[in-house]
Amino acid sequence: MVVTTRKKADQSNAAEFTVSELSTAIKRTVEESFGYVRLRGEISGYRGPHSSGHCYFSIKDERSKIEAVIWRGVFGKLKFKPEEGMEVIAQGRVTTYPNSSKYQIVVEALEPAGVGALMALLEERKKAFAAEGLFDEARKQPIPFLPRVVGIITSPTGAVIRDMLHGFSERFPTHVIVWPVRVQGETSAVEVANAIRGFNELVPGGTIARPDLLIVARGGGSLEDLWGFNDEAVVRAVAESEIPLISAVGHETDWTLIDLVADARAPTPTKAAEWAVPKYSELIEQSEQLGGRIKTAARRVLEGARAALRAAERGLPRADELVALPRQRFDAAEQRFGRSLLSNTRVHGLRLMRVGSQLRPGLVMTRLGRAADQLNILSSRAGSALNTVASLRRTRLARAAGGLSLQGMHFRLTRARQWFDALGQRGERAYLNQLVGFRGRLEGQTKLLQSLGYQSILSRGFALVRGPDGVAIRSRGDVTTGMALAIELADGDVDAVVVDADDRTKADAGTENAGSARGSRLKPEKPKKRAAVGNAGKSGGSGGQQGSLF
């Protein structure tokens, strides 16, 4: 609704404006008067992009402040993103915001206010990354000696890649994979970070070989040209890389944050190629030198072993000397063996003649007759014995069959039941008697425990001190400083810790010594005991000591 005021008759003829008309007129005047401006100041109140994608903040100097806004489409194209406290030069259109009667600048381009601002921002980022430990030497990986595959992240059209490939071909031809990226501009940081992560995501043994070493290379340039390598995304991608990485950005005097976080920093891209692989001719020369040294060392070892073998050979006895003594022993044994064989033959011949005289046919028949008579006697005795045993077993079986009748079994079961009932009654009485005895003994032991246990002493105001292992502390020497103690009182346990046990022990010892000294000065001496009558007199005055009674 538009609200207007009606002029009174006595007012002037000034034109009437609505609020919207006045705001629009002011907006048009401001935009026509200033239009496109460059504004220098410090960013204040920046909290990042809004949920809508637009950015709202202020630009201020020592005395004044102006509101600023960056639309979502422009924010994505900015080379430098706004940061709190950053001194910048903003380019844009000055306009007003009618809803709050404020004027503001719509930023279309943003850049730091000179090299000093970039260096300050660079130092601030360097301190932040250093605080996170991204520059620590302990986290950096060693460069492989002879990588099979080298991945290079650089522009495919510049002179850098040609110089590096020429260096590889001259030093040591190796397999090189180039990941093309922009090394300058708004998207350079994102492309370099994606290339580093892409190389790390390659699977070993896959279609594309996974590099053993990465090189990020770019020629020299100004601080603004190299600013993409100071981006946080690039720094964190290098820090997260599992593949060793060499930074070769700019000339030797140039430095970026990627140089500090990389595993190695080469002064130039050509130098990075030299660091990546060794020189083939130097390897051949070094291999020949090492081969010659190995041959010389092996020859020396063989000569030393040959000399040691000859020295050991001179110390060993000759073969004839080694065999002479066993040969002599063998000859002596051979002579004794002939005589022993003749003697043994004679002894066995005599024994054979003696046994042969006893093997006459009559004697053999006599022995066979005696054996036959003995066999007949034993067979007759075996028949009678078999009948006797069978009759005994038969009698026993008949007796057992009589005991297996129903009446006999019933009688036995009745007697067994009566005997079992009697045993049960006796066992019950014995159990009750034994239980009464055990109860009385237990009551006596309980009373004895109550009278002799330490719990009764605790009830009189004493305490039981135990160490960490649960063992009671009996001496002050068992206590050390910092030891945890458990103190048991009559109504519960208390935990305690020893403080300065050694100092207190020394102090207490000093107090006791001082007390004993004072006591020895103040306490009257006890009268000496009189010598025992009898044999004490015979001891020859032993200083008041009693003599032996035996």
Buried (B, 14 or more C-beta within 10 A) or exposed (E): EEEEEEEEEEEEEEEEEEEEEEBBEBBEEBBEEBEEEEBEBBBBEBEEBEEEEBBBBBBBEEEEEBBBBBBEEBBEEBBBBBBEEBBBBBBBBBBBEBEEEEBBBBBBBBBBBEEEBBEBBBEEBBEEBBEEEBBEEEEBBEBBEEBEBBBBBBBEEBEBBEBBBEBBEEBBEBEBBBBBBBBBEEEBBBBBBBBBBBBBEBEEEEEEBBBBBBBBBBBBBEBBBBBBBBBEBBBBBBBEBEBBBBBBBBEEEBBBBBBBBBBBBBBBBBBBBBBBBBEEEEBEEEEEEEEEEEEEEEEEEEEEEEEEEEEEEEEEEEEEEEEEEEEEEEEEEEEEEEEEEEEEEEEEEEEEEEEEEEEEEEEEEEEEEEEEEEEEEEEEEEEEEEEEEEEEEEEEEEEEEEEEEEEEEEEEEEEEEEEEEEEEEEEEEEEEEEEEEEEEEEEEEEEEEEEEEEEEEBEEEEEBBBBEEEEEBEEEEEBEEEBEBBBBEBEEEEEEEBEEBEEBBEEEEEEEEEEEEEEEEEEEEEEEEEBBEEEBEEBEEEEEEBBEEE
